[in-house]
């Protein structure tokens, strides 16, 4: 089974011995959620071969086969959501997963019963929501959730972003910018796609493997990136102000956004690792674009410190910056500025991943000196000072200031009396 792919579940139940009297199974099917899930086949009538060999034996009291043929998700009865409000999200998820459409009456019933979502356990809301976000075409599914009055019940803070306008560099208001960032996060992690836009995004087999890693609640980095894309500007309504020139600014929205995200995702029972990843991406989502000063490439020191500070989300935040840029420009994107931005971030990615081995310890690490070397050469006792000294040396090595063991010892000696090591 592919990562993120839903397992195939087959219910086996023994409701009766006499298959001529099928009231029990029909009663059970009538209590299901959607008609496409209210089908049954007596096992003794199943036989290998084409569907036509056993199709007539399928029990279909809710006319689910017709809905399958019409690619339609239809509720079994108007009471299904009151009996189990978790089905409100499940209907949207099934429609997106199967590429079906919601029956209009079912959609109206979902919207009417949307307030019942507050009765659903946070863990279940989290699971259904992340599965919706994990699928292709997530932006469209988020728009469906919003039309059905569900999305802002899951993340209430999003409601305030609607209609919040932005400076001219942004094509959309904050709300639409967030939804489109999800779309572009999905697209920049899909490879080059023979596209003039996406062929400029850095993409290798290693990158694909990176975003395929499961990191939180059974979901991949790609899904967590899309979640960060949805939430990265969540605090813009609270921080929106005009400066003396009338220019709209959102000072501090990244930091406040990280706090809001940590609170909301914790309430949704996202794993501690998932919460930390999204919060850190939100807090630092502007940093990749800010690495370059003017027309110059980012310095080796700035790149090193970026990867050191962001640790496991350093790569992910670069792709968030790519998606954020595309969502800011929208259909007005200009080829040359985009190419410059994408190539700069590709340089950051390539340079930073090359430097990472220096900062990290463990098998295969390439540091010129280790803690034992420092303690032995300078007769030092173990302690925090050794770690700080190693960090200074690692940065100097990453930026090309030292390249040999002798140079490292000389540099260490020059660091010995620095107050920053105390």
C-alpha positions, -999 to +999 in steps of 0.1 A: +000+000+000+014+034-009+020+060+018-011+080+026-033+055+006-064+044+025-067+006+032-095-014+016-118-025+044-143-054+039-169-060+065-177-096+072-209-101+093-231-131+101-265-117+105-286-147+096-286-182+083-316-180+059-306-158+030-342-157+018-350-136+049-327-106+046-345-082+069-316-081+094-290-072+068-313-046+052-318-030+086-281-029+091-275-013+057-302+013+063-282+025+093-250+031+072-239+067+063-240+069+025-256+047-001-224+037-017-215+022+017-248+004+020-242-025-003-237-062+007-230-095-009-238-129+006-204-147+006-219-180-006-231-162-038-197-146-046-176-163-073-144-153-089-145-137-123-161-107-138-185-086-116-214-096-139-211-131-124-224-120-090-236-084-095-273-095-094-268-110-059-257-077-044-281-064-017-288-028-025-318-015-005-306+021-007-300+022-045-263+027-039-253+011-073-271+039-091-252+064-071-219+046-079-228+048-116-236+085-112-205+091-091-226+106-064-223+106-026-258+105-011-269+101+025-289+071+035-313+092+054-316+128+067-308+115+102-273+101+094-254+132+106-274+136+138-266+099+146-229+104+140-217+140+133-183+126+122-200+117+089-201+154+081-164+154+073-164+118+060-189+127+032-166+155+019-136+133+022-152+104+003-163+127-024-128+141-028-111+107-025-134+090-051-137+121-073-175+120-068-199+148-062-221+154-032-258+150-038-274+185-035-298+174-008-270+157+011-249+189+009-278+209+022-282+185+051-245+187+059-246+225+060-277+225+082-261+200+106-226+216+106-229+229+142-230+192+153-193+190+145-185+203+179-197+170+193-170+150+175-139+140+193-109+162+182-089+131+172-115+121+147-118+156+133-081+157+130-079+124+111-107+133+086-093+168+081-058+156+075-070+129+051-089+156+031-058+178+031-036+149+020-055+142-012-048+158-046-069+189-052-069+199-015-077+235-023-110+225-039-119+203-010-112+231+015-135+253-005-162+226-003-157+225+035-161+262+037-193+262+016-207+236+039-198+257+070-173+232+082-138+246+076-140+275+101-155+252+127-123+231+125-100+262+125-121+291+137-092+316+133-095+313+095-129+331+095-112+364+103-090+362+072-119+366+048-119+399+030-087+411+046-070+429+018-032+430+013-007+453-004-005+453-042+022+427-043-005+402-034-031+392-059-056+377-034-069+387+000-055+368+030-082+341+029-078+332-008-040+336-005-040+308+022-062+285+001-040+290-029-008+285-009-022+250-001-027+245-039+009+256-047+024+236-019+008+206-035+022+215-069+057+224-059+061+190-043+049+171-074+080+174-094+087+194-126+056+183-144+070+194-178+060+229-167+078+262-173+069+272-137+075+240-118+106+230-138+123+258-119+116+243-085+144+222-071+134+185-073+154+153-070+147+117-059+160+127-025+135+156-023+106+132-033+117+108-006+119+136+019+083+147+014+071+111+014+083+106+050+056+100+075+061+125+103+028+130+122-004+110+128+004+087+099+008+116+075+037+127+053+057+159+052+038+169+021+005+169+040+021+188+069+035+213+045+000+219+031-013+224+066+014+250+072+005+266+039-031+270+051-020+285+084+011+305+076-006+339+075-033+331+101-024+361+123-025+388+096-059+401+106-047+407+142-015+424+131-028+445+101-018+482+104-011+511+081+022+529+086+028+566+083+028+564+045-005+544+044+012+512+035-004+481+050+019+461+072+015+429+092+044+433+116+048+403+139+023+381+121+048+352+118+055+351+155+019+355+166+008+330+140+031+304+154+015+308+188-020+306+174-011+275+154+004+258+184-028+264+204-052+254+176-034+223+165-029+211+200-066+213+205-070+192+174-047+166+191-021+168+163+010+150+175+036+171+194+060+167+165+034+178+140+025+209+161+062+218+164+068+214+127+039+236+116+045+262+142+082+265+133+073+268+096+048+295+103+072+314+124+100+313+099+081+313+066+095+346+055+131+337+063+141+319+031+131+349+010+150+372+034+183+354+031+193+373+000+203+409+003+197+428-029+210+410-060+237+391-042+234+354-033+228+346+004+260+343+023+273+309+034+270+320+070+233+330+066+225+297+049+243+277+075+224+295+104+191+291+086+196+253+084+209+252+119+180+271+134+151+254+115+166+219+118+141+193+105+118+218+087+146+237+070+139+220+036+101+221+041+101+259+048+120+265+016+091+248-003+066+268+018+084+300+006+081+288-030+044+281-026+039+314-007+055+334-036+033+317-062+002+323-042+011+360-037+015+366-075-013+343-087-021+347-124+000+378-125+033+360-120+062+373-140+086+347-154+119+365-147+113+374-110+099+339-104+130+323-120+153+345-099+134+336-067+133+299-075+170+297-084+180+316-053+160+291-031+175+262-051+209+276-043+200+278-006+187+242-006+218+228-024+243+247-003+225+242+030+221+204+026+258+202+018+266+221+050+243+200+071+267+171+075+291+195+092+266+206+118+253+172+125+271+147+146+271+109+143+282+084+117+295+100+085+299+135+101+327+155+087+337+179+115+374+186+116+374+183+154+352+166+180+347+173+217+373+147+227+399+165+205+392+198+221+393+185+257+425+166+251+443+194+231+433+223+254+430+203+287+393+212+290+367+196+312+334+184+297+306+210+297+284+234+277+315+254+267+327+225+245+294+224+226+295+262+220+331+259+208+321+231+184+293+252+171+316+281+163+340+257+145+312+241+126+300+274+113+336+285+104+340+252+085+307+255+067+315+290+055+349+280+042+369+299+068+387+267+079+394+235+060+420+215+080+425+202+115+454+226+121+432+256+111+405+243+133+428+241+163+441+276+156+406+290+153+396+272+185+425+288+203+413+322+192+378+314+205+389+302+239+387+336+257+356+348+239+327+357+263+302+340+240+316+307+251+311+314+288 
